[in-house]
């Protein structure tokens, strides 16, 4: 099955921006920067995993596990420089991972 990964990536960018605006209003710029950096860092893997998901090679649960497995490696530089607490930064990172997983699994049948 062919997938439009550019569209999925566009939806992910919008979702992360919306997440930053809704959850970290006082840190929107830093949150958006870090969220987009996370997406850029995961882009190649996400494209591979999304294709595997679309082709039925992995399940939605497998996809979620693969994305979650990368969470510890993801850095939130801008938010930490802006003074956001570690707890709130980690919550935002978790929310970004959840946004990625939810968006892709909803867009890929």
matplotlib code that plots the C-alpha trace (Angstrom):
import matplotlib.pyplot as plt

x = [0.0, 1.4, 1.4, 1.7, 4.4, 4.8, 1.1, 1.7, 4.7, 2.7, 0.0, 2.6, 4.1, 0.7, -0.1, 3.1, 2.6, -1.0, 0.3, 2.9, 0.3, -2.2, 0.1, 3.0, 1.5, 4.4, 7.0, 5.3, 8.4, 10.8, 8.3, 7.6, 11.3, 12.0, 8.9, 10.0, 13.5, 12.2, 10.2, 13.3, 15.4, 12.9, 11.9, 13.8, 12.8, 9.2, 9.1, 10.4, 8.0, 5.0, 5.7, 6.0, 2.8, 1.0, 2.3, 1.2, 4.8, 4.3, 1.2, 0.0, 1.2, 4.7, 4.7, 3.9, 6.6, 9.2, 8.4, 8.3, 11.6, 13.2, 11.8, 14.8, 17.2, 15.2, 16.5, 14.5, 17.3, 15.2, 12.7, 15.5, 17.3, 14.0, 13.9, 11.1, 11.3, 12.4, 9.0, 7.1, 9.7, 9.4, 5.6, 5.8, 8.2, 5.8, 2.9, 4.9, 5.6, 1.9, 0.9, 3.2, 1.9, -1.8, -1.5, 0.3, -1.9, -5.0, -3.8, -2.5, -5.3]
y = [0.0, 3.4, 6.0, 9.8, 10.3, 14.0, 14.5, 12.4, 14.6, 17.7, 16.5, 15.6, 19.1, 20.7, 18.4, 19.2, 23.0, 22.7, 20.7, 23.4, 26.1, 24.3, 22.8, 25.2, 28.6, 30.5, 28.4, 28.1, 29.0, 26.8, 23.9, 24.2, 24.3, 21.2, 19.4, 20.0, 18.9, 15.6, 15.1, 15.8, 13.4, 10.6, 11.4, 8.6, 6.0, 7.2, 6.9, 3.3, 2.3, 4.0, 2.1, -1.2, -0.4, 0.3, -2.9, -4.9, -5.9, -4.4, -3.8, -0.5, -1.7, -2.4, 1.0, 2.6, 0.6, 1.6, 5.3, 5.0, 3.2, 6.4, 8.7, 8.4, 9.5, 12.7, 16.0, 19.1, 21.8, 24.9, 24.2, 23.5, 26.7, 28.6, 27.4, 24.8, 22.3, 18.7, 17.3, 19.6, 19.0, 15.3, 15.5, 17.5, 14.9, 12.2, 14.1, 14.6, 10.8, 10.2, 12.7, 11.0, 7.5, 8.6, 10.6, 7.9, 5.1, 7.1, 8.0, 4.6, 2.0]
z = [0.0, -1.0, 1.7, 1.5, 4.1, 3.3, 4.3, 7.4, 8.3, 7.6, 10.0, 12.6, 12.4, 12.8, 15.7, 17.5, 17.0, 18.4, 21.3, 22.1, 21.9, 24.1, 26.8, 27.1, 26.3, 28.0, 26.2, 22.7, 20.7, 22.6, 22.7, 18.9, 18.2, 20.3, 19.0, 15.4, 16.3, 17.7, 14.5, 12.4, 14.4, 14.0, 10.4, 8.7, 11.3, 11.2, 7.4, 7.6, 10.4, 8.7, 5.5, 7.5, 9.3, 6.0, 4.5, 7.5, 8.5, 12.0, 14.1, 15.5, 18.9, 17.4, 15.8, 19.2, 20.9, 18.3, 18.7, 22.5, 22.4, 21.0, 23.7, 26.1, 23.3, 22.5, 23.8, 24.7, 24.4, 23.8, 26.6, 29.1, 28.0, 28.5, 32.1, 31.9, 34.7, 34.0, 34.9, 32.5, 29.8, 30.1, 30.0, 26.8, 25.3, 26.3, 24.7, 21.5, 21.3, 21.9, 19.2, 16.8, 17.6, 17.5, 14.3, 12.3, 13.5, 12.7, 9.2, 8.2, 7.8]

ax = plt.figure().add_subplot(projection="3d")
ax.plot(x, y, z, "-o")
ax.set_aspect("equal")
plt.show()
